[in-house]
Amino acid sequence: MEINWEQLWIDARKDSVLAKYRKDVGVELWDRGAEEYSDTIKRDGFKYGEQMIDVLKSIIKPDFEVLDNGCGPGTLAIPLAKLVDRVVALDPSKGLLNVLNESAVEAGIKNIETLNKTWQEVDDSEIRARFDLVVTSNVLWQFDDICKQLRRIHDASRRYCCAILHAGLTDDLDRDMWSRIMNKEYNFGIDYIYIYNILYTRGIYANVNVIDSAYTFEKSVNDAIDYYEYLFDLYTEITPRIKRMIKDYIVKNAVDGIYRRESKTKSAVMWWEK
Ligand SMILES: C[S@@+](CC[C@H](N)C(=O)[O-])C[C@H]1O[C@@H](n2cnc3c(N)ncnc32)[C@H](O)[C@@H]1O
């Protein structure tokens, strides 16, 4: 029996917490969270990106031109730029590209070109087989038409492609706080296994490394309360009761006025040669 992994992906997305957004957030979500995102990856010295790139060290060459699709605050683009000739960093969020550019200046990096558009807005004829490596890290979960977009990623590369997505349960949101406030378990619901199998059914047998990673969320109590109110507002109405629950949770778990949380995730780095 042939398993339709594309349909399973679509179903998983429908079942995921993402489908439960109560408003259309899109790029606005990324713009609003840009500073926080950037602070988080800088606090760890771009460790997450370094860990992902480490898997690709044997294939990356100094003369490579790399496309980082959905680059965010430069999680991979900044460490990658130190290893290759040029990085084209694409993201629809202006806010994220601004913080990426700031980090590049701070690090004395001059070989990143930013492109402010969605991946879907890119004209295929302009990028066909243009890059030595196309990476897309923690981006694909946003795409319903996954097969089409994977095909386009494959076509934009002349050598290697790399897709990164978490494996198993994510810990990106405080699951304990979520279950208290939402009265149900937090389950992101999508992970790399669908991508791996979609590639497999198309004759692409990706190499996979599953990497343990961790990042630290750290904010003053007041900033943490603001941040979680903004986050939960995506999913539910922030009633006075929920406001109180967020505040109580953060105050209770803060130490010396700082709310700190280490988030642990497993990331699957899938890469293949054309
Ligand atoms: C979880 S972040 C990942 C950022 C970075 N690659 C990383 O691993 O930290 C998801 C990123 O996808 C970007 N994004 C959202 N829609 C997109 C689209 N249609 N095309 C390309 N990127 C998109 C967001 O702006 C955001 O930067």
The ligand as an SDF file (V2000), in Angstrom:
LIG
                    3D

 27 29  0  0  0  0  0  0  0  0999 V2000
   10.9950   29.6020   12.8540 C   0  0  0  0  0  0  0  0  0  0  0  0
   11.5910   30.8430   11.8060 S   0  0  0  0  0  0  0  0  0  0  0  0
   13.1070   30.1000   11.2350 C   0  0  0  0  0  0  0  0  0  0  0  0
   14.1940   31.1160   11.0430 C   0  0  0  0  0  0  0  0  0  0  0  0
   15.5960   30.5270   10.8520 C   0  0  0  0  0  0  0  0  0  0  0  0
   15.7030   29.8270    9.5930 N   0  0  0  0  0  0  0  0  0  0  0  0
   15.9610   29.6190   12.0040 C   0  0  0  0  0  0  0  0  0  0  0  0
   16.1340   28.4080   11.7970 O   0  0  0  0  0  0  0  0  0  0  0  0
   16.0720   30.1250   13.1250 O   0  0  0  0  0  0  0  0  0  0  0  0
   10.5540   30.7780   10.3940 C   0  0  0  0  0  0  0  0  0  0  0  0
   10.9350   31.8130    9.3520 C   0  0  0  0  0  0  0  0  0  0  0  0
   10.1730   31.6080    8.1790 O   0  0  0  0  0  0  0  0  0  0  0  0
    9.9450   32.8810    7.6000 C   0  0  0  0  0  0  0  0  0  0  0  0
    8.8480   32.7490    6.6310 N   0  0  0  0  0  0  0  0  0  0  0  0
    7.5180   32.8400    6.8590 C   0  0  0  0  0  0  0  0  0  0  0  0
    6.8340   32.6630    5.7060 N   0  0  0  0  0  0  0  0  0  0  0  0
    7.7630   32.4550    4.7350 C   0  0  0  0  0  0  0  0  0  0  0  0
    7.6850   32.2400    3.3350 C   0  0  0  0  0  0  0  0  0  0  0  0
    6.5130   32.1580    2.7060 N   0  0  0  0  0  0  0  0  0  0  0  0
    8.8370   32.1170    2.6360 N   0  0  0  0  0  0  0  0  0  0  0  0
   10.0440   32.1760    3.2740 C   0  0  0  0  0  0  0  0  0  0  0  0
   10.1680   32.3640    4.6070 N   0  0  0  0  0  0  0  0  0  0  0  0
    9.0490   32.5090    5.3190 C   0  0  0  0  0  0  0  0  0  0  0  0
    9.6380   33.7310    8.8150 C   0  0  0  0  0  0  0  0  0  0  0  0
    9.6890   35.1040    8.5310 O   0  0  0  0  0  0  0  0  0  0  0  0
   10.7040   33.2520    9.7700 C   0  0  0  0  0  0  0  0  0  0  0  0
   11.8940   33.9590    9.6150 O   0  0  0  0  0  0  0  0  0  0  0  0
  1  2  1  0
  2  3  1  0
  2 10  1  0
  3  4  1  0
  4  5  1  0
  5  6  1  0
  5  7  1  0
  7  8  2  0
  7  9  1  0
 10 11  1  0
 11 12  1  0
 11 26  1  0
 12 13  1  0
 13 14  1  0
 13 24  1  0
 14 15  1  0
 14 23  1  0
 15 16  2  0
 16 17  1  0
 17 18  1  0
 17 23  2  0
 18 19  1  0
 18 20  2  0
 20 21  1  0
 21 22  2  0
 22 23  1  0
 24 25  1  0
 24 26  1  0
 26 27  1  0
M  CHG  2   2   1   9  -1
M  END
$$$$
